[in-house]
Amino acid sequence: MMDLEKLLDLNQLYIVGVSGGCDSMALLDAMYNKGIKVVVCHVNYHLRDDSDLDQETVFKYCSKYQIPLYVREINKEEYGKDNFQSQARKLRYEFYYQIACKYGVKKVVLAHHLDDVIENIIMQIQRHNTKGYLGIKDISEVWGLTILRPFLNIKKQVLRDYCHDNNVRYRDDYTNFETEFTRDYIRNITLKNYTEQQISDLLYNAKQHNQRYLSNLKKLKKYLDMYHNQNKIDYQIIPNDLLEGFIYEIIKEIVYPPLISDSLIKEVIKQIKSNKPNIKMNLPVNIRFIKEYNNIHVSKLKNSISYCLKYDQLVYDKNEYFYLSKEGHLNEGIYLTKEDFPITIRPFRPGDVIDTAGGTKKVSRLYIDNKIPKSKRETWPVVENSQGMIILVPHLAKNIRYLYSKPNLYVVKL
């Protein structure tokens, strides 16, 4: 079942990320039984009441087999206002890097599995993040570390069975069985409606997409090298069929990939091909696109706050500026039908208006009338339906067409 030799060298030392769940405990036990030398890293985020029990589970296993264990305990005060997942990821990889340097190794092994791959693909499709690689790569580079994932073809149930069959203790994270946020909703609700054939088709189509993506990436290499050498490039030398891929790659260097929607790429292309010789355009994911005659480049904006998220169906999600919930204040809620999707949630843009019971209102005037500080206006969510009509500005205004139905979605500003 666990043919680790395909990805791992039995004679090398590896850092292994172990949470205490069945996935990572199965990985640790399989590597130990293969005789692979490991150093274990465990991160205790202290966000659940029982997180210390996860740590204890990992500690007991490592103590039993005399495996070096390093624990990073994170105090709640260390978390800022940014998205928790991105913060946790940064803290986790900083820790891996620190321990890897201590041992003079550069390879980290993680227990992502086939269920994670399927969930990732569905999330990417729902959010229109399909320009890059779909799913999870078995080998990737992060912070100068090589990340290896040998279980991407194995389902979670197989790993759970392995732990039971081999008496490997593990802990279930109870939040994995909730449905409040997107990944949990997909895991516990959406995928329940998928047949095995649909999942097989999903994986097949993703594989075909990834083959095309990696093939195009090879073709793009010389243009990306030119861009990096000069920090700009004449876009006209890039073949037209590779231009979208090129734009995706240079944006991905400074923006977390899940935030790069297909519509964002198309907007950049539209600006590139406009007749304006000079353009400085702030895009919805905290970057600036610059065109100076035929030369283009992108850079991250300093002290800028922005986002733009698109949802294809009713889900409950969390962003660093708002969350989507089943319940909330009536002024935060709205009833959505299939015709409303995809919806887009973003901050205010100049010229935004909403049709209310009191007539058409400028969103900027709503902020002024309600004495909303400028610092809060930057992140206040604005909800658009599939027609581009603003249908909700939480707590401030609701579109007249959506006033009289009981909400099925609440947009709660953080």
ABEGO torsion letter per residue (X at the ends): XBBAAAABBAABBBBBBBAGBAAAAAAAAAAAAAGBBBBBBBBBAGABAAAAAAAAAAAAAAAAAGBBBBBBBBBAAABBABBAAAAAAAAAAAAAAAAAAAAGBABBBBABBAAAAAAAAAAAAAAGBAABBBEBBABBBBGGBBBBBAAAABBAAAAAAAAAAAGBBBBBBAAAABAABAAAAAAAAAAAABBAAAAAAAAAAAAAAAAAAAAAAAAAAAAAAAAAAAGBBBAAABBAAAAAAAAAAAAAAABBAAABBAAAAAAAAAAAABABABBBBBBAAGBBBBBBEABBBBBBBBGBBBBBBBBABBBBBBBAABBBBABEBAAABBBBBAAAOBBBBBBBBBGBBBBBAAEBBBAAAAAAAAGBBAAAAAABBBBBBAAGBBABBBGABBBAAAAABBBABBBBBX
